[in-house]
């Protein structure tokens, strides 16, 4: 079924009978998405999957958007409706190609990370990173949490087993054993959890707004690493300097980014047949830990 027809059918099934058409939008990696036109009222953003992997997927995403807005004072789209089959949100604008915009984002993200410090790592429940469950069992130790819930968690997945050989897997296990020596202790804080440039948009008045969260309380550098290690526009360069200054990052933070980004690379390998070089990046990062 064409994307527009599938999304229109699901909106009507969810009770939004005034939607007359859906225009698909490009740019998403895993989900189907579009902008819905209504007989009355503003347009709406709609998101779904051909086969939705779980009953609570969109409820968890809606919760993350609300939590970032309410606890973290970050702009996110308003949740109009979240059912098993569809997520409906207010429409945001494309972000402006301006350094000032990214400076604003640096202030907003620094405020999120410094104002939501928590005594444990995890979340009230498991939620979702793309189509795969994100494990969030509460843990007191950040290194243990990151090792078990963010790295080793991916090793049993079919595509990860195919992409990484036994030496790779053992190297990852050795890296996890050495995490306390490799990464300085940091407190947990509320994080977006899937923060790359594609998930940064703008409100009607041009303020930074975030979409597609996978929230949890974990290291702030999980968000920083995802922005740093994935493609971002030239005007975003100022973001990193401002964020580092606001949060008091030490001069070695860039060296930690590939280690922390292992989590995202493993998630990409698990979810997609084409991994955009993620397996190669994982093997490069693990090279010092092979024997």
N, C-alpha and C positions, 0 to 999 in steps of 0.2 A: 504494500500500500504506500502511495506517496506520503512524504513527511507531512505536508500540509493537511491532507485528509485524515491521517492518523491523529494528529494533534487536535484538529477540529472535532473529530468524533469523541475524543477523550474529554475535551472541554464541555461538550454538550452532555456527555454522560455524568460529568461532575456537577451539572446543574447550571452551567453558564450558557443558557440558551440564547442570550442576546449576541453571542459571538457569530459574526457572519463570514469571516474569512481569517486564515492564518497565513502569514508570509514567512517562510522558513528563513532562518538566519544562519550564516556560516561562522566558523571559528571555534565551535566546541569540539572537544576531542572524543568524548564518549557518548554524550547525550544528544537527543534530537531537540531542537529549539526553534521558536518562532515568535513573531509578534502578532497578537490577535487583535482584529478590528471588531468593534462592538456597535450595536445600533445606538446605544446611549452610553456615555461614559468614556473615559480615556482608554487608549490601547493598553494591552497587558502583555507581559512576557510570559511565555509558557515553555515548560521543559518536561521531557519524558524520555523513556527508553522504549525501543521496540519490545523488549521483554524486560520488564522491571524486575530487578534481582531480589527484592525483598519488600515486605509490607511497610517497613518503617523507614525506608530510604529517604523519601521526601519529607517526612515528618522530622527526621534528624537534621536534614539540611535547613528546614524552616526554623528549627530550634537554634541552630548555629547562627543564622542571620539575626534572629531576635536577640540572642545573647551578646553578640558582638556590638549590637546597637545599644542595648540596655546596660550591660556591664562595662563594655569597652568604649562607649561613646564614639563608635565608628559609624559612619553612614553606610547603610545597606539598603537594598530594595525592601519595600513593605511586602509582607507576605499576605496575599489575597486569599489563597486557598492551597492546601496541601492534602492530597489524597494518596491512596496507594499508587495510583497510575499517573498522577500529574502534579506539577508544582507551578503555581501561578503567582507572579510577582508584578510589582509596579515596574515601569520601564525606566531604565537609566540611559544616560547619554554616553557616547564615546568619550574617552578621556582626551583632554587637550594636549598637544605636543609642546608642553611648556615646562621649563625647569621649575618655575614657581609651583606648579601643580605637584611635582614630585617632592619638593620641599615640604609642602603641606602634608603629603602622605607620610613623610618621615616624622613629622611632629605627631601625627595621629597614631602611627604605629608605636612610636616611643611611649606615648601616653598609655596606649593599651597595655604594653608590656610592663611598664613600671607601676601601673596603678592596680594591677590585678594579681599581684604575687600571692601564691597559694602554698600551703604547707605540704601538699602531696601532688604527685604526678598522676594524671589520668582524667577521667570524666565520669559523670553520673551513670553513664551507660555507654555501650559500644555505639559507634556511628559509622559513617561511610566515607571512604576515600575513593571517588569514582564509583566503580561497580563492586568494590571489595570492602569487606567489613574492616573497620579500624578498631583494634582492640584497645580498651581504655581502662582495664582493671586498675584500681587505685594502688599506687606503689610509693613508698616513702623515699626510695633512692632513685635519683634521676638517671644514673648510669645503668642501673638494672632495668628501669622502665624503657629506656631507649634501646638497650640491647634486646630485650625480650619482646617488647610490644611494637617496636618500630623497625628492627632489622631482622632478627632471627625469625620473626613471625612470617616472613615471606618465603623462607626456604622450602616449605612443603608445597607451594603452589606449582601447578603443572608447568607453566612456561618458565618459571625460575629454575626448576629442576632441569629443564632442557637446555637452558642458556648457560648455567654455571656447572662446571664439573666438580669432582670431589675435592680437588685442590682449592678451587675457589671457595667452596663451602667451608672447608676447614680454615682457610685464611680469614673468612668472615667471623668464624667462631673465635679465632685467636684475637682478632681486632676487638671483639666484644669483651673478651677477658681483660684486655688492656685499656678499655675506655677510661677508667679513672686516671690513668697516666697520660692519656692523649687529649682529654677534654677537661678543662677546669670545672669544678663544681659550680653550678648555677641554680638559682631557685626556679621553681615552676611558676609560670604565669599563663594567662589566657592567650592562646595563639589561634590564628586563622586556620593554619594547618595545610593549606594548599595555595600558598601565596606566590603566584607568578604573575607576570605583567598582564597576561590574558584575563586574569580575574580582578583587574583594577579598572574601574569605570568611573563615571562622574555623575553627580546629582545635577538637577536642572540649573542650579546656580554655580556649577563648575567645581564643587568640592569633591575630593576623592571619595569613592564608594567601592565597597568590596562585595564580590559574589562568590558562590561555590565554596563555602567553608567546610572544613573537617575539624571542628574545634576540639581542643583539649587543653588541659594545663600541662605544659611541658616547657622545654627550654625556648626562650625567645629566639635563639639563633636558628631554630627550625624554620621560622618564617624568613629570616634574613638570608639563610642559605638558598632557599628556593628562588628568591628574587635574584640573588647574586649569580647563581649557577645556571640560570635559564636565560634565554634571550630577552633583553630589555632595551628600550630605545636610548639613543644617545643622551636625551634630556634627563634620563633617570640617574645619570652619574652623580649628580649633586645629592640625590637621596641618600646614598651610602655615607657620604661625609657628614651630613646633617644628623642622620640616625646615630652614627658612631659617637658624635659629640654629645648628643642629648642623653645617651645611655651610658656613657663612660666606657665604651669598648676599648680594650687594649690594642696595641699596634699589631698583634698577631692574629686578629680575628679572621683575616682572609685565608690563612693557612688551615683553619678549622673547617672551612666551608665544604670542601669535598667529602670529608668524613661524615658530616651531618647530612649532606645531600644524598648519601648512600640510601637512606630511607626512601627518598622519592624515586631514585633510579630503580630500586627493587620493585616498588609499586608499579612503575611504568612497565617493566618487564612482565610482571604478573598479569597485566591487564590487556596488553596489545601484542599481536603477532609481529608488528613492526615497532621496534622499541626506540627509534630515533637515536641510536648509539648508546643507549643506557647500559647495556651489558658491557660494552667496551669501556665505558667510564667506570663501572664497578670493578672490572678486572684491573684497570690502571690504579685505582685507589687501593685495591687489596694487594698489589704487587709486593710491598714491603713485608707483608705478613705471610707470604708463602714460604715453605721450607722445601 
